[in-house]
Amino acid sequence: MSVELQMLGVVLGVAGLAGAIVSCALPLWRVTAFIGSNIVTAQTMWEGLWMNCVVQSTGQMQCKVYDSMLALPQELQASRAILVVGLLVSVAALLASVVGGKCTTCLAGGSGKAWVAVAAGVLFVIGGLLCLIPPSWSAHRVIQDFYSPLVAQSQKRELGAALFLCWGSAALLLIGGVLICASHPHRSGLAEISDRRHKHTSRSTATGGHTAYV
């Protein structure tokens, strides 16, 4: 059962990593709808971590990558950095899960394979927590500005689809990491070493006793 549990955790981790990468690339973190004096001037603005897009009422869309990173708000810079670190940690977790997988031949035998699997689960959890921070922070700012009387109506934004995708991906990473950790037998490496020493001592004692009788 532990093998199936570990496999399920890895699959959820891969799905969460893929979703986090997509949400990081999509320019749908914040959505602003502006309607002018007539429907012809209506347009929708999409804002992401790396670019923003303007969608006209005619269906024409224009996207532009942010020119300078230093000119961006600190919130956006921090969200970029945290999410990228979360993705890198999740990639490291995926690699560790392959090495520590019970159905792979890497590090065959010994307690090292089990420890690598547990480390992979912990890394998936850390990656999920890191991927959870940027969308939550962005959603807090969007909701705060939406209800603020000091922000003009044309500048108020709504939650984009990428935020919900990132939340779901972070949840998959967290669940996958917990399942991988749960698939590891609840015994420490020290206990295994102690058992081996005890068996070795028992064998030595039995051999010594047999020699004495001879």
N, C-alpha and C positions, 0 to 999 in steps of 0.2 A: 504493500500500500504506500510505503514511503517513496518508492520510485515514481509511482503515478502522481503523488502529491508534489514531488520535486519537478516533474515534467510540467504539471499544470502551472506551478509557480513561474517556471521559465517562460512558458507560452504567454502568461499574463504580463510578465516583465517585458517581453519583446513587443507585445501589442501596446503596452503603455509607452515604451520608448518610441515606437513609430508614431503614435499619436502626439507625443510631446514634440517630436521633430516637425510634424506637420503644423501644429499650433504655433510653433516658434516662427515658422516661415510665413504663415498666413497674415495678411494685413487686415485682420478682422478682430482686433482687440477692442477697438472703440469705433462706434458708428455714429455719425452725425447726419441728420436729415435736415436739409435747408430747402424751404419752399418759398420762392419769390412771389412777386405780385401775380404771376400767372404760372400755369403748370409747365410752360415751356422752360422756365428758368429753374425748375426743381432739380436738385442734385443731391447725391448722397456721398459723404466722405467716409472712407475706411482708413483707419489708422492701425498700424502694426508696430512691431519692434524694429523693423528694418526699412519700411517704406510706408507711404500713404497713397491712396488711390481715390480718384474722383469719378463717380459714375453719374453721367448725365441722364436726364429723363428719356433721351433718345436711345439709351443703351450703350452709348460710347463710354469707354473707361480709359482713364489715363493714370498710370502709376509712376511714382518717382521715389527713388531711393534717397534716404536722408543724406545730405551733402557732407556735413561735418558732425562727427560724434561729440565733439566738445560743445557744440551749439545746442545739443539736445538737453532736455530737462534731466535733472539728476535721477528722478524716479525711473525714467526710461533707460538710462544708462545702467542703473542698478538692476533693473529687471532683466536686461540683456545679459549682464554678467552672471546673475544668479541662475538663470535658466540654462545658459551655456554650460556652467559648472555642473548643474543637475544632469544635463545630457551626457557630459563626459563621465560623470560618476556612474550613470546608468549603463553606458557602454562598457566601462570597466567591470560592472556587475555582470553583464552578459558574458563577457569573456571568462570571468571567474566561474560562472555557472557552467560553462562548457567544460572547463578544466576539472571542476569538482563534481560534474554530473556522474550519477551512478551508472549510466548507460554508456559512458565513454571510457577509453583505456588510458587516459592521462592520469599520471600519479596513481597507478594501480597499486592497491594494497596500502596498509598503514592508515594512520589517523589523519595524515596530511590532506587527503582527498576530502574527508568530511569537514575539516576546518576550512578548506577553500570554499566548499559549498555554503557553509554558514557565513563566511565573509561575503559571498555573492549575495546572499539574502539581506545581510545588513547594508550592503552598498545599494541594493535596490530600494530599501526603505529610505536611506539617506537621499538618494536621487529623487524619490517620490516627494519627500518633504521639501527639497529644494525647488522642484517643479511646481509645488503648491503655493509657494510664496508670491511669485510675480503676478499670476492672475488674481489672487486674492487682494494684493496691494492695488492693482489696477482697478479692480471692481470697487474697492473702497473709495478710491479717488473719483471714479465716475459717479457713484451714488452720492458722494459728498458734494460734488459740483452740481449735480442735477437738482438737488434740493436747496442749493445756496441761492439766496436772493441777489447776491453780488455778481453772479455769473449771468451774462446775457443769454437770452433764449436761443439765439443762433449758435452759441458756443457750447451748449449743453449736449452731452454725449450719452449714448446708451451702450449697454453691454453687448460686445460682439460675440459671434459664434466661436471664435478661437479661444475665448476664456473658458467656455463650457467644455470644449474639447481638451484643453489643458487640465482642467479639474478632473475630468474623467480619466485622462492618461495618468495623472499623479495617483489617483485612487488605484488604478491597475498596478502601478509600480509598487505601491505600498502593500497591496494584497499579495502580489507575486512574491515580494521579499519575505513576508510573514510565512507564506506557505513553504518556501524553500527552507527557511529556518526551522519550521515545524517538522519538515521531513527528515531532519537530522536526528539520529537516536539521542536520547537525553542522557548521554554519558560523556564525560570529559575525556580528553586525551590522557590526563594524569591517571584516571581510573583504568584506562586500557593498558597503560604502561605498568601500573601496579599489578594488574592481572597477569601480564606476561612475566613479570619478575616472579610472581607467586608460582606460576606454572613451572618456570625454569628451576626455582628452588625445590619444588616438589620432585621434579625429575632427578635433580642432583642427589637429593636425599634418598630416593628410591634406588638409584644406581649405587650409591655408597653402601646402603644396607645390603644390597644383593652381593656386592663384592666382599663385604665382611663375612657373610655366611659361607662364601666359597673358600 
